Amino acid sequence: MSTTSRIDVNCDMGESYGRWTLGDDRGMMPYLSSVNIATGYHAGDPPTIRQTVEAAVEHGLGIGAHVAFPDLMGFGRRRMVIPPRELQDYCLYQIGALQAFVTAAGGRLAHVKPHGALYVMASEDPEMAHAVAAATAAVDPSLPLMLLHRGCADAVAPTGVRLVAEAFPDLHYDRDGKLVIEKSKVAWDPQTVADRAVRMASEGRVTTAEGTDIAVDAASLCIHGDAPNGVAVARAVHEALTGAGVDIVPLRTLLAA
């Protein structure tokens, strides 16, 4: 597993809806290089999307479409059985919606990343991974697709889309390398997350919930803005990575190098 002196740090955001607010998006942005903005299926409404996109453009961040199952009530965390062609249409619809807001704000769409149950299922199911990648390619085949690992790389490759794996310093892994999903994001000690982030970037390894060591693929690190102390965690991760000599750069810039 290769290590790096450059890495992307991303965060899911724009997940407020109507009068319901989740996370401190603007507070997180100074410590990130990329953001994944909700596209309306699991969270996010048009004003929230516009405001989040405009702030991301202002901060010079890479902007990704955070596509999801149509599951507002379940926050996109419930598994669904959807035919691949319909899933491709759902993703195409969401990517196009976000692209319109990004273009209107004078930015450029940079990547696609599934959310929640779709993320987990597309990381495991080649047919689903292909459907998300096909939707991405229909918009712009140069957009990278972010998933947990490269297990479905053979299914993504025919679309021409580049599959990029990421790692999660503020979530536990089990011994098989799967994420231990929290029902709602809990507060982690910022220094603990920062130490895990540096190890992921510099060694390509993480300690699992059971205490064993496993390899992780870490072209990008994801931290969560919906944690009660999300900004403190983001600040600690940023300071630790830069202090360790790791440059934080947007995913698209990293891949173009």
C-alpha positions as CSV (number, residue, x, y, z in Angstrom):
1,M,0.0,0.0,0.0
2,S,1.6,3.3,-1.1
3,T,1.8,6.3,1.2
4,T,1.6,9.9,0.2
5,S,2.9,13.4,1.0
6,R,-0.3,14.8,-0.6
7,I,-3.9,14.0,0.2
8,D,-7.4,15.2,-0.2
9,V,-9.6,15.9,2.9
10,N,-13.3,15.8,2.1
11,C,-16.5,16.2,4.1
12,D,-20.2,15.5,3.4
13,M,-22.3,18.7,3.7
14,G,-25.2,20.7,2.5
15,E,-27.4,18.2,4.4
16,S,-29.7,20.7,6.0
17,Y,-33.3,20.8,4.8
18,G,-36.1,23.4,5.2
19,R,-35.9,24.6,8.8
20,W,-33.7,21.7,9.9
21,T,-30.0,22.4,10.2
22,L,-27.2,19.8,10.3
23,G,-23.6,20.7,10.9
24,D,-21.5,23.8,10.6
25,D,-20.6,23.7,6.9
26,R,-18.9,27.1,6.7
27,G,-16.9,26.4,9.9
28,M,-15.6,23.2,8.4
29,M,-14.5,24.6,5.0
30,P,-11.2,26.3,6.0
31,Y,-9.8,22.9,6.9
32,L,-10.9,20.9,3.9
33,S,-9.9,20.5,0.2
34,S,-13.1,18.9,-1.1
35,V,-16.8,18.8,-0.2
36,N,-19.6,16.4,-1.1
37,I,-22.8,18.3,-1.4
38,A,-26.2,16.6,-0.8
39,T,-28.3,16.7,-4.0
40,G,-31.8,16.5,-2.5
41,Y,-32.5,12.8,-2.3
42,H,-31.3,12.1,1.3
43,A,-31.0,15.8,2.4
44,G,-30.5,19.2,1.0
45,D,-33.0,21.5,-0.7
46,P,-32.4,24.1,-3.5
47,P,-31.5,27.0,-1.2
48,T,-29.2,24.9,0.9
49,I,-27.5,23.5,-2.2
50,R,-27.0,27.0,-3.7
51,Q,-25.6,28.4,-0.4
52,T,-23.3,25.5,0.2
53,V,-22.0,25.6,-3.4
54,E,-21.4,29.3,-3.3
55,A,-19.4,29.0,0.0
56,A,-17.4,26.1,-1.4
57,V,-16.5,28.1,-4.6
58,E,-15.5,31.0,-2.3
59,H,-13.2,28.7,-0.4
60,G,-11.7,27.2,-3.6
61,L,-12.8,23.6,-2.7
62,G,-13.4,20.7,-5.0
63,I,-17.1,20.1,-5.2
64,G,-18.6,16.7,-5.5
65,A,-22.2,15.4,-6.0
66,H,-23.3,13.4,-3.0
67,V,-25.8,11.2,-4.6
68,A,-28.1,8.9,-2.6
69,F,-31.2,6.7,-2.6
70,P,-34.5,8.7,-2.6
71,D,-34.8,8.4,1.2
72,L,-35.4,11.7,3.0
73,M,-37.1,10.1,6.0
74,G,-34.2,7.7,6.5
75,F,-31.4,10.1,5.6
76,G,-30.4,7.8,2.9
77,R,-29.2,5.1,5.3
78,R,-31.8,2.5,4.4
79,R,-30.9,-0.2,1.8
80,M,-33.2,-0.2,-1.2
81,V,-33.7,-2.6,-4.1
82,I,-33.6,-0.5,-7.3
83,P,-33.0,-1.8,-10.8
84,P,-29.6,-0.7,-12.1
85,R,-31.1,1.4,-15.0
86,E,-33.3,3.3,-12.6
87,L,-30.4,3.8,-10.2
88,Q,-28.4,5.2,-13.0
89,D,-31.2,7.6,-13.8
90,Y,-31.5,8.6,-10.1
91,C,-27.8,9.4,-10.0
92,L,-27.8,11.2,-13.4
93,Y,-30.7,13.4,-12.1
94,Q,-28.8,14.3,-8.9
95,I,-25.4,14.9,-10.6
96,G,-27.1,17.2,-13.1
97,A,-28.9,19.2,-10.5
98,L,-25.7,19.9,-8.5
99,Q,-23.8,20.7,-11.7
100,A,-26.3,23.4,-12.5
101,F,-25.8,25.1,-9.2
102,V,-22.0,24.8,-9.5
103,T,-22.0,26.3,-13.0
104,A,-24.3,29.1,-11.8
105,A,-21.8,29.9,-9.0
106,G,-18.8,30.0,-11.4
107,G,-17.3,26.7,-10.3
108,R,-16.7,23.3,-11.8
109,L,-18.0,19.9,-10.6
110,A,-15.0,17.8,-9.4
111,H,-16.2,14.4,-8.4
112,V,-19.1,12.1,-7.5
113,K,-19.5,10.3,-4.1
114,P,-22.5,8.2,-3.1
115,H,-24.0,8.6,0.3
116,G,-25.0,6.3,3.1
117,A,-26.5,2.9,2.1
118,L,-25.8,3.6,-1.6
119,Y,-22.2,4.2,-0.8
120,V,-21.9,0.9,1.2
121,M,-23.8,-1.1,-1.5
122,A,-22.0,0.4,-4.5
123,S,-18.7,-0.4,-2.7
124,E,-19.8,-4.1,-2.5
125,D,-22.0,-4.7,-5.5
126,P,-20.4,-4.4,-9.0
127,E,-23.7,-3.9,-10.7
128,M,-24.6,-0.9,-8.5
129,A,-21.1,0.5,-8.8
130,H,-21.4,0.3,-12.6
131,A,-24.7,2.1,-12.5
132,V,-23.3,5.0,-10.5
133,A,-20.2,5.2,-12.7
134,A,-22.3,5.1,-15.9
135,A,-24.4,8.1,-14.6
136,T,-21.1,9.9,-13.8
137,A,-19.7,9.2,-17.2
138,A,-22.8,10.4,-18.9
139,V,-22.2,13.8,-17.4
140,D,-18.4,13.9,-17.6
141,P,-16.2,10.8,-17.7
142,S,-13.3,12.8,-16.2
143,L,-15.2,13.0,-12.9
144,P,-13.7,10.6,-10.4
145,L,-16.0,8.3,-8.4
146,M,-15.2,7.9,-4.7
147,L,-16.0,4.6,-2.9
148,L,-14.7,2.8,0.2
149,H,-12.2,0.6,-1.7
150,R,-11.3,-0.6,-5.2
151,G,-13.2,-3.9,-5.0
152,C,-15.6,-2.9,-7.8
153,A,-12.9,-1.4,-10.0
154,D,-13.5,-3.9,-12.8
155,A,-17.2,-2.9,-13.0
156,V,-16.4,0.8,-13.1
157,A,-13.5,0.6,-15.6
158,P,-15.7,0.1,-18.7
159,T,-17.4,3.5,-18.1
160,G,-14.0,5.3,-18.4
161,V,-14.6,6.8,-14.9
162,R,-11.7,6.7,-12.4
163,L,-12.4,4.9,-9.2
164,V,-10.8,6.5,-6.1
165,A,-10.8,4.9,-2.7
166,E,-11.0,6.9,0.5
167,A,-10.5,6.3,4.3
168,F,-12.4,7.5,7.4
169,P,-10.3,8.6,10.4
170,D,-13.4,9.4,12.4
171,L,-15.2,6.0,12.0
172,H,-14.2,2.5,13.3
173,Y,-13.3,-0.3,10.9
174,D,-14.0,-4.0,11.6
175,R,-11.4,-6.7,11.0
176,D,-12.7,-7.1,7.4
177,G,-12.1,-3.5,6.5
178,K,-15.8,-2.6,6.6
179,L,-17.0,0.6,8.3
180,V,-18.8,0.5,11.6
181,I,-21.6,2.9,10.9
182,E,-22.9,5.1,13.7
183,K,-26.6,5.6,13.9
184,S,-25.9,9.3,14.4
185,K,-22.4,10.8,14.4
186,V,-20.9,10.9,17.8
187,A,-18.1,13.1,19.0
188,W,-14.6,11.7,18.7
189,D,-11.5,13.0,20.4
190,P,-10.0,15.4,17.8
191,Q,-6.4,14.3,18.6
192,T,-7.4,10.7,18.1
193,V,-8.9,11.4,14.7
194,A,-5.9,13.5,13.8
195,D,-3.4,10.7,14.7
196,R,-5.4,8.2,12.7
197,A,-5.5,10.6,9.7
198,V,-1.7,11.0,9.7
199,R,-1.2,7.3,10.0
200,M,-3.6,6.6,7.1
201,A,-1.8,9.2,4.9
202,S,1.8,8.3,5.9
203,E,1.5,4.5,6.5
204,G,-1.7,3.4,4.7
205,R,-2.8,1.6,7.9
206,V,-5.5,1.9,10.6
207,T,-6.2,0.0,13.8
208,T,-9.6,-1.7,13.8
209,A,-12.3,-1.6,16.5
210,E,-11.0,-5.1,17.6
211,G,-7.4,-3.7,17.9
212,T,-5.9,-5.4,14.8
213,D,-4.0,-3.5,12.1
214,I,-5.2,-3.4,8.5
215,A,-4.2,-1.6,5.3
216,V,-6.4,1.2,3.9
217,D,-6.4,2.9,0.6
218,A,-6.3,6.7,1.3
219,A,-6.2,9.0,-1.8
220,S,-8.7,11.0,0.2
221,L,-9.8,11.2,3.9
222,C,-13.4,11.8,4.9
223,I,-14.3,13.6,8.1
224,H,-17.8,14.3,9.2
225,G,-19.2,17.7,9.7
226,D,-22.4,16.4,11.5
227,A,-20.3,15.4,14.5
228,P,-21.0,17.5,17.6
229,N,-17.4,18.7,17.5
230,G,-16.9,18.5,13.7
231,V,-15.0,21.8,13.4
232,A,-12.6,21.0,16.2
233,V,-11.9,17.6,14.6
234,A,-11.4,19.2,11.1
235,R,-9.0,21.7,12.6
236,A,-7.0,19.0,14.4
237,V,-6.8,16.9,11.3
238,H,-5.6,19.8,9.2
239,E,-3.0,20.8,11.7
240,A,-1.7,17.3,12.2
241,L,-1.4,16.5,8.4
242,T,0.3,19.8,7.6
243,G,2.5,19.4,10.6
244,A,3.6,16.0,9.4
245,G,4.5,17.4,6.0
246,V,1.4,16.2,4.2
247,D,0.0,18.7,1.7
248,I,-3.8,18.9,1.6
249,V,-5.0,19.4,-2.0
250,P,-8.4,18.9,-3.8
251,L,-8.9,15.4,-5.2
252,R,-8.9,16.6,-8.8
253,T,-5.6,18.4,-8.3
254,L,-4.1,15.3,-6.6
255,L,-5.2,13.0,-9.5
256,A,-3.9,15.4,-12.2
257,A,-0.4,15.4,-10.7
